[in-house]
Amino acid sequence: MKPFSEINVISLGDLVADLNIRIPGLPVESDRHQVVQSVQLEPGGAGNFLLAGARLGLRMTALGVVGADLYGQQMLEILQSEGIDVRQVICQTEGNTTLVFVLADGTGQHVFLGHYGNGPQVSLTEEWKTAIRAADAIQSFGYTLNESRLTTTMLASMQYARSQGKPVFFDPGPHVIGVDFHLVSEALACCTGLLLTEDEIPLVLPGASGLEAAPRLLTDTTRLVVVKRGPAGCILFTPDERVEHPGFAVQMRDTTAAGDSFAAALIGAHLQGRPLREVAAIANAMGAAKVQKPGSGRQVPTLAEIRQILVDFSEVIKI
């Protein structure tokens, strides 16, 4: 089995800075004032994915764009400090970093307030092509389809990766609801693996809903569909298999970054060539370890925390 340390995964787009704001309770209402308990800047979105992969031991590379501002600079410094390759991230002096204000109450409830970054149009460079050719897989995010400076290049990068025979994973996320469907269709046409929640199925398969529609997302290109079910675990579909893992019952403190962390573990385990049930178990263990910790970015689980989940629930899987 290929060790994680020999697997190179690229994260394409969705480089956002999270401002994690811990508050006593949600919802926030007019004239009902609260005292903020803490504020912390962390990599969010793809940053969670990159950090989770690095914590597993994967070789993680970021391709994306940030502004030449405090948020972008600090985010890149954090990623680099954890061994993530950020050399090809484009830092725009005439642009700004995408921000997400994360209001969380510590009981599993949170609200995202996003502010998309702006800047000059980004092009698919020869350096990015070189990085893609050296990768074992590419992960892309629907959130990036809302970033006008990067949308075209994200799709071109996915297409280029497929032309080079690389596995391309796509997580549409809930934000694709505001994206022109032809852009979503272009992304779906490029992906070999699709990760989404049951609620997101109608966003990529109009008119469909429910788990029974998930196998319809399999195509000649898309050979793996993963339905994330939160505390209920996940279900993996291929043309030949349907594998369900019920997840791990743990105390939930904060679901922020759980989906991105789950994706890193799932892709890493899948690239190792593990049986689908092991892939699902490792991904669920990552998610379960994350929801017990508050915040995003450097709050993603350590390898020891993931292993402990597997031990606690008698999963005999070596990672």
Order of alpha helices (4+ residues) and beta strands (2+ residues): beta-beta-beta-alpha-beta-beta-alpha-beta-beta-beta-alpha-beta-alpha-beta-alpha-beta-alpha-beta-beta-beta-alpha-alpha-alpha
